[in-house]
């Protein structure tokens, strides 16, 4: 037939071809044929790259994505504005008039009243050390606890149970205590809303405690402990800043693992009715050097570590279930490693690299809270050389 002939007189059939990719197969075989055609142009190295290297890269980003993000932090976030550092002078034999003068302040005829207010979760040991440290100079201790964590987990009223056992009998005459029910809002995933809700309630409790204008208010978490001589200085000196942050020495797990001296969230306020709000972020550029201790994750029991890892505002750092394994937690504590396997939270590559790896052990127990040293056997888990924790 003429339509079967090529221009050169040869036979031509549109359904035949020596080229597999040019062959028109049935619908059933078309998919396989097309895949074969696609792979025919790819060499072995490319196949290995697609099937091995790419999945490994994806898995690596999934596992270490947070680490990568924190390591690259200097590229996407600038350091905060530096504080104005106020040198801190102290000696037990120096007069208060001399100490106030060294700081550029006058001395008062009588000291201000001091209120210490905290949100409480489970840190009974640190609360005891804190209150014993501040007891000589605090007018009223104010404590609020909730039946839920910031992440919405139910919890018992731990302080209330210890109070019933007379464990805090020494502060009862100066104690204003309050409890609040958690909101347990379904679907709410931001723990900072719950934290803010409790801090507003603490504002109301402070007013019930009788705080008035120009009283000193200590705003800090339970584990952020100002030294007693710092508070005594501020209550006696005149013309101190209305809002003064406190530079605390940072420790992790116990006083065996000093991290740095960059803790700054603790603050002292000259109270102003209607203006002073209990918050936990930067409110001033003024900071007083060497004003106490911040001992983070300083618990007696492994179960307390696990509970806090699930309960505190940064619970999203528990990316894998094995992070909560008690044996792993114990190993991390004794090594001085990070519980969440995180990169140091710094703003320069120099600082990040300088802090990578385990925290060096320290065997100094000098200039720690007096009550801690006077009761060393009871609190030995906080002292150098005692990294092993109780399981329950």
C-alpha positions, 0 to 999 in steps of 0.5 A, a space after each residue: 500500500 502506498 501509505 506504507 512506503 517511505 519516501 525512499 521506497 522502503 517499508 515504514 511502520 509506525 508501530 515498530 522501532 528498534 528503540 525501546 523508548 520509541 516503542 508504543 506498548 500497551 497501557 499495562 506495560 507503558 509505565 514500566 517502559 517509561 521508567 526504564 527509559 528514565 533510568 537508562 540515562 542515569 549512571 550508577 553514581 547518580 543512582 547511589 546518590 538518589 537512593 542512599 545519599 539523599 535519604 541520609 541527608 534528609 534523616 540527618 537534617 531531621 535528627 540534627 536540624 535543631 543543632 544546625 539552626 542553633 549553630 547558624 544562629 549568628 547568621 540570623 540573629 544579632 546579639 542583644 544590646 549589652 547591659 550597663 554593668 554595675 560593679 559589685 562591692 562587698 565585704 562582710 566587715 565593710 560598713 553599709 555607708 561605705 558599700 553604698 558610696 562605692 556603688 555611687 548611691 547614698 545610704 538610707 536612714 532605714 531599710 526598705 521592705 523586701 518582697 520575694 515572689 516566685 512561681 513554684 513547680 516542684 523544686 522543694 530543695 532549691 526553694 528551701 535554700 533560697 528562702 534560708 539565704 534570703 530570710 534575714 532580709 525579706 519582709 514577706 515571701 510570696 508563693 503561687 503554685 498551680 495544679 498544672 505545668 506550663 505545658 498543661 500537664 496535671 501535677 499535685 500541689 507539691 508545696 502545699 503537701 510539704 507545708 502541711 508537714 511543717 517543712 517550711 514552718 520557719 517562714 510561716 509568719 512571713 508567708 503569703 501562699 496562693 494556688 491556682 487551677 490550670 486552664 487545661 485549654 484543649 488544643 492550646 500548644 503554647 506554654 508561654 500563655 500558661 506561664 503569663 497567666 500564672 504571672 498575672 495571678 502572682 501580681 494579684 497575690 502580691 497586692 494581697 500580701 500588702 506590697 506598697 510603693 518603693 518596697 523592693 520586689 525580687 522577680 526571679 524563678 526559684 532556681 535563680 537565687 540572689 545572695 543575701 548580701 546583694 539584697 541587704 545592699 539594695 534595701 539600705 542604699 538610696 537612689 538605686 535604679 528603679 529596675 535592676 537586673 542581677 547578674 548570676 553565676 550559671 550552674 547546671 545540674 549542681 554547683 559542680 558544673 559552672 557554665 558562665 556568669 551570663 544569667 540576667 533574668 532575675 531582677 529587683 524592682 522598686 515597686 510602683 502601684 499600677 506600673 510594676 508587673 511580674 514578668 521574666 524578661 529584660 526590663 532594664 539596661 542596668 545590671 549588678 555584677 556577681 549577685 547570686 546563683 542560677 542552678 538550672 536542673 538541680 534536682 535530687 531525683 532522676 524522676 524530677 529531671 524527666 518531669 521538668 523536661 516534659 513540663 517546662 516551656 521548652 518541652 519541644 526540645 525533647 525530640 526523641 523518646 530516648 532522651 527521657 531514659 533514666 540511664 541516659 539522664 544519669 549519664 548526661 548529668 555525670 558527664 556534664 553534657 546537655 540533656 537535650 543534645 543541644 548546641 550552646 545558645 550563643 550569638 557568635 561562632 566563637 562563643 558557640 565553639 568555645 562552649 561545645 562539649 561537656 561542661 568542665 567539672 569544678 571542685 570549688 564550693 567557695 562562696 555558695 549559699 551558707 545554708 547549703 554548706 551548713 547542711 552539706 550532707 542533706 544537699 550533697 547532690 548539689 556539691 562537687 563530686 556527687 553527680 549520682 542521683 536518686 531514681 525516685 
